[in-house]
Amino acid sequence: MKAEPIGGGIVVYTSEEHRFGTDAFLLTAFSHYKEKDVVVEFGTGCGIIPLLMQKHRPPACLYAVDIQENAIAQIKRGIVESHARGIVPVCADLRQLWDDAPLGKVSLVICNPPYQPPGSGFEAENASQRIARHGLFCTPEDVCQSAAKLLQTGGRLCVCGRPERLPDYICAMRAAGVEPKRLRLVSRTAQDAAWLFLLEGKRGAKPFLQLEKPFIMYENGVLTEEAAALYTNGEEKP
């Protein structure tokens, strides 16, 4: 494992199997989580999202869930090194949840899921990498159905993914009773096609999807003000 400080005394431990990228910063900011929130993250990996939240304004409680024991070992080390509080690592299959899961009591579920369906593209030989990247145990339907069990009425599910998988998540949300409410597309520059979507759904809400302005990462080869804020304040600017 490699220690990677992200500021504010917070350290994330990464490995070949469990690392982090810009999408984690984007999803954390997009979630607009609050200090009073009870949060569950599916597929926490190295724990970058819980530890980012710890850096800025920790939620009341955060369950960091992953099916892989090596991922849980990484986040536990990050919690100790960062003196983090309120993060509960849970080694569990998100499809089955865990024995004392807070059913119907969660205000925010967040998930940066595997981007590729099983059997698509080049599959890594390493089993941990296949699980993390290819959705072997984490389909859109799995994420949305399990989130619906945890969320209170009005609770939110925030996910990100490649644009070609957006229809899958919209359909899976609606089928689970989580209405898609907010969508934002992320592009490298204003001239480039989107490479990522950010989608929020609310349990039990009425249909109405708000399409937000695109998030642009670079302008003239330099991070935009909004993108730079991800790495400093951890916030999207309106």
Protein Blocks (a to p, Z undefined) as FASTA:
>chain_A
ZZddebjhiacdddfklccdfklmmmmmmnopafkbccddehklnommmmmmmmmopcfb
dcdddfbfklmmmmmmmmmmnopghiacddddfklopfklcehiafbdcddddfbdghia
jddfblklmmmmnommocfklmmmmmmmmpcghiacdddddfklmmmmmmmmmmnopacf
bdcdddfblmbccfbdcddddehiacdddddddddfbgghiacfklmmmmmnopacZZ
